[in-house]
Amino acid sequence: MRTVSRILAASALCITVSPALAGPDEEVRDIISAWAQAYTEGDHNKISQLYDHYGRLHGVDAADMIGPQAVSEHYYFENGHTTLRSVKLGDIKCYSYDDATATCAGAMEFVVTKRSGETLSQPSQVSLAFAYDHDVGKWLIHDHRVLRGIAVAVKPAPTLQADAVQPSLSIVPASAATIPVQ
């Protein structure tokens, strides 16, 4: 019995965790990294493959782009206006709700170099909803919202402390009068 236990323990130590065994949070975070890399490379086809058949891209233009074809066309035409385009990922938090749904939200910065050589930086906020497509066996972007030009606070404003606000002694909340005192 001890020999079997030692063999099992030794074999457990030799097992390496493969990326396929990563949790949903890590898997969707990898999709965001793949999106950022494809965006920087200007690969509109690779970007579009990350979206669900009914995946929706919001907030970039007046109209929503629905489906991989529309997303591909959007990024194809967007890349035609500049010589260099990249995105830097900021602090992005991801949460999986179960084995089939997850969300991510956070900051990213778009950096655009125009043909004139002028470099523009656009701090932005992003939120993504993911769905796991069991038919193709992978996570896909189901909803993607980008708010460009939104400043991301490095030092957030201080929060209001509850004890810093003192109610007037002459004011009694209406609900306090209805509570019977025993």
Summary of the structure (lengths in Angstrom):
residues: 182
radius of gyration: 24.4
end to end distance: 67.0
largest distance: 78.7
contacts: 425
relative contact order: 0.13
helix: 32%
strand: 34%
